[in-house]
Amino acid sequence: MSENMQAIESLVISYGVKILMAIAIIVIGKWVVKKLSAGIEKLMSKNDVDPAIRHFVGSLTHYSLFIFVCIAALGQLGIQTASFVAIVGAAGLAVGLALQGSLSNFAAGVLILIFRPFKVGDFVEMAGTSGVVHSIQIFTTELHTSDNKKVIVPNGGVISGNIINFSANDTRRVDMVFGIGYGDDIDAAKAVIRSVVAADKRALAEPETTIAVVALADSSVNLVCRPWVNTADYWAVYFDLTEGVKKAFDAKGITIPYPQRDVHLHNVEAR
């Protein structure tokens, strides 16, 4: 009888220690997991990551790590955890394969929100389209085109290609080309263009406007005009200068030639 009591006592002590160790693993592990997930959320908050992303990543980190804490606690109790690990791994692989495209877009969305190559309100060109950024979601980015179309671009396509942000800098250069006839005075034409640009207060004094001959084309001598403007004034200046130069050329008798071709006819006597 005493031997049985000793065996039971030894068994209770042995399993009691294992149970206490498992409880300690869960308690301490839960505290560590909580601190880690909170630290990740705090780090993303310092980098101005979107709140939805912060909460999602924090929750995902918390539950993923807590699963491993529970597996460690079960292992301490002597329960074979290899099968649990295999099940979790298989489930994760299956979910990953099923949501491969969505996970790619999600990861790209996280990168966009962290590195901020553009923000809401910027005019950008990406994934073969251009427009004003209306919203940046976890999986997609919404653009509004200049003719007020709504374009939904998957974030994976945004990250995988070039991104041109026209609003990133405070100033932009307006590139325009004006053709004049070969018989017109180049210096006079350049003076006309310079006066039109100078009259527009939106054209910046620095950097200096470039006005020069850029090409001797088939039908015209092409002059380039490159003033610098504030980014918000780009299109207004482009349209106004184009109209202003045309009117100034007309007033000064400077021609803007049409494409033309000289045709030479030869009489051939019949033999």
C-alpha positions in Angstrom: 0.0 0.0 0.0 2.8 2.3 0.9 4.5 1.6 -2.4 1.3 2.6 -4.3 1.1 5.8 -2.3 4.7 6.6 -3.1 4.1 5.9 -6.8 1.0 8.1 -6.8 2.9 10.8 -4.9 5.8 10.7 -7.3 3.4 10.8 -10.3 1.5 13.8 -8.8 4.8 15.6 -8.2 6.1 14.9 -11.6 3.0 16.0 -13.4 2.4 18.8 -11.0 5.8 20.3 -11.9 5.0 19.8 -15.6 1.6 21.5 -15.2 3.2 24.4 -13.3 5.9 24.7 -16.0 3.2 24.7 -18.7 1.2 27.4 -16.9 4.4 29.4 -16.5 5.1 29.1 -20.2 1.6 30.3 -21.1 1.7 33.2 -18.6 5.2 34.4 -19.5 4.7 33.7 -23.2 1.5 35.6 -23.3 3.2 38.6 -21.6 6.1 38.5 -24.1 3.7 38.1 -27.1 1.7 41.1 -25.9 4.8 43.2 -25.5 6.2 42.2 -29.0 2.9 42.9 -30.8 2.5 46.2 -29.0 6.1 47.1 -29.9 5.4 46.3 -33.6 2.3 48.5 -33.6 4.2 51.3 -31.8 7.0 51.1 -34.4 4.5 51.3 -37.3 2.8 54.2 -35.6 6.1 56.1 -35.5 6.4 55.6 -39.3 2.8 56.9 -39.8 1.5 53.5 -41.0 -2.2 53.4 -41.6 -4.2 52.4 -38.4 -5.9 49.6 -40.2 -2.6 48.1 -41.2 -1.2 48.6 -37.6 -4.1 46.8 -36.0 -4.1 44.0 -38.6 -0.4 43.3 -38.4 -0.4 43.6 -34.6 -3.3 41.1 -34.2 -1.7 38.7 -36.8 1.6 38.8 -34.9 -0.1 38.3 -31.5 -2.1 35.2 -32.5 0.7 33.6 -34.5 3.1 33.9 -31.6 0.6 32.8 -29.1 -0.1 29.6 -31.1 3.6 28.7 -30.7 3.5 29.5 -27.0 0.6 27.0 -26.6 2.4 24.4 -28.6 5.4 24.8 -26.3 3.2 24.5 -23.2 1.7 21.2 -24.6 5.2 19.9 -25.3 6.1 20.6 -21.6 3.1 18.4 -20.6 4.6 15.5 -22.7 2.1 15.8 -25.4 3.5 15.1 -28.9 3.3 18.4 -30.7 4.8 17.4 -34.0 1.3 16.6 -35.4 0.0 20.0 -34.3 2.9 21.8 -35.9 2.3 19.8 -39.1 -1.4 20.7 -39.1 -0.7 24.4 -38.5 2.0 24.4 -41.3 -0.3 22.6 -43.7 -3.1 25.0 -43.0 -0.9 28.0 -43.4 0.5 26.6 -46.7 -3.1 25.9 -48.0 -4.3 29.4 -47.1 -1.2 31.0 -48.6 -1.6 29.2 -51.9 -5.3 30.0 -52.0 -4.7 33.7 -51.3 -1.4 34.1 -53.1 -2.6 37.0 -55.2 -4.4 38.7 -52.3 -1.4 38.2 -50.0 0.8 39.7 -52.7 -1.4 42.8 -52.9 -1.6 43.0 -49.1 2.2 42.9 -48.8 2.4 45.6 -51.5 -0.1 47.7 -49.7 1.9 47.5 -46.5 5.0 48.6 -48.3 3.1 51.5 -49.9 1.8 52.7 -46.6 5.3 52.3 -44.9 7.5 53.9 -47.6 4.8 56.3 -49.0 5.9 56.8 -52.6 2.7 58.8 -53.0 -0.1 60.1 -50.8 -3.8 60.9 -51.2 -4.2 63.9 -53.5 -1.0 63.3 -55.5 -1.2 63.1 -59.3 0.7 59.9 -60.3 1.3 57.6 -63.2 1.5 53.9 -62.4 0.4 50.5 -63.7 -0.3 51.9 -67.1 -2.8 54.6 -65.9 -2.6 58.1 -64.4 -4.8 60.1 -62.1 -5.2 61.7 -58.7 -4.8 59.2 -55.7 -8.2 59.1 -54.0 -7.5 56.4 -51.4 -4.9 53.8 -50.5 -6.4 50.6 -49.2 -4.8 47.4 -48.0 -5.2 45.5 -51.3 -5.9 48.3 -53.8 -5.2 51.9 -54.7 -8.0 54.0 -56.1 -7.3 56.7 -58.7 -9.5 59.4 -60.2 -8.5 60.2 -63.8 -8.6 63.7 -65.3 -12.0 62.9 -66.9 -13.3 61.7 -63.6 -13.1 57.9 -64.1 -12.5 55.8 -61.0 -9.7 53.3 -61.5 -8.9 50.5 -59.0 -5.3 49.4 -59.2 -4.1 46.2 -57.3 -1.3 47.2 -55.1 0.8 44.3 -56.5 0.7 46.0 -59.9 1.7 49.3 -58.3 4.8 48.0 -56.6 5.9 45.8 -59.5 6.2 48.8 -62.0 7.5 52.3 -62.2 5.7 55.0 -60.2 5.8 58.6 -61.5 4.7 61.1 -58.9 4.1 64.4 -60.6 3.1 66.1 -57.2 6.1 65.0 -55.2 8.1 68.2 -55.8 7.0 71.8 -55.3 8.0 72.9 -58.8 7.9 71.4 -62.3 9.3 72.4 -65.7 6.8 73.0 -68.5 8.2 71.7 -71.8 6.8 73.3 -75.0 7.9 73.3 -78.6 7.0 76.1 -81.1 7.7 75.8 -84.8 8.5 78.8 -87.0 9.1 79.0 -90.7 12.6 78.8 -92.2 12.2 82.4 -93.5 11.4 83.8 -90.1 13.8 85.6 -87.8 14.9 83.2 -85.0 16.0 85.9 -82.6 12.7 87.8 -83.1 10.7 84.6 -82.4 12.8 83.9 -79.2 12.2 87.5 -78.0 8.4 87.1 -78.5 8.4 83.8 -76.6 10.5 85.4 -73.8 8.1 88.4 -73.5 5.1 86.1 -73.3 6.7 84.1 -70.5 7.8 87.2 -68.6 4.3 88.5 -68.7 3.0 85.5 -66.9 3.7 85.9 -63.1 3.3 82.2 -62.5 6.5 81.5 -64.4 9.3 81.4 -61.8 12.4 83.6 -62.2 14.6 80.8 -60.9 15.5 78.4 -62.4 15.8 80.6 -65.6 13.5 79.8 -68.5 15.3 78.0 -71.4 14.4 79.2 -74.9 16.5 77.7 -77.7 16.5 76.1 -81.1 15.9 72.4 -80.5 15.6 71.0 -84.1 15.6 71.8 -87.7 12.6 69.9 -88.8 11.3 69.1 -92.3 8.9 72.0 -92.3 9.9 74.2 -89.4 12.6 75.5 -87.1 11.5 74.2 -83.7 12.1 76.4 -80.6 11.9 74.8 -77.2 10.5 76.9 -74.3 11.0 75.5 -70.8 9.8 77.7 -67.9 9.6 76.5 -64.3 6.3 76.8 -62.4 4.7 75.7 -59.1 3.4 72.2 -59.5 -0.2 73.3 -59.0 0.1 75.9 -61.9 1.5 73.4 -64.5 -1.5 72.9 -66.8 -2.8 76.4 -66.5 0.5 77.8 -67.5 0.9 75.3 -70.3 -2.4 76.2 -71.9 -2.1 79.9 -71.4 1.5 80.2 -72.8 0.5 78.1 -75.8 -2.3 80.4 -76.6 -0.3 83.5 -75.8 2.6 82.6 -78.0 0.3 81.8 -80.9 -1.3 85.2 -80.6 2.0 87.0 -80.2 3.4 85.3 -83.3 0.4 86.4 -85.3 0.8 90.0 -84.1 4.5 90.0 -85.1 4.0 88.2 -88.4 5.9 85.1 -87.4 4.5 82.0 -89.1 3.8 78.6 -87.7 4.1 76.5 -90.9 2.0 73.6 -91.8 3.8 70.4 -92.8 4.6 70.8 -96.5 6.4 69.0 -99.3 7.9 70.3 -102.5 6.9 68.4 -105.6 9.0 68.9 -108.7 7.4 67.9 -112.1 9.5 67.2 -115.1 8.3 67.1 -118.7 9.4 64.0 -120.5 9.2 64.1 -124.3 7.7 61.1 -125.9 10.0 59.3 -128.3 
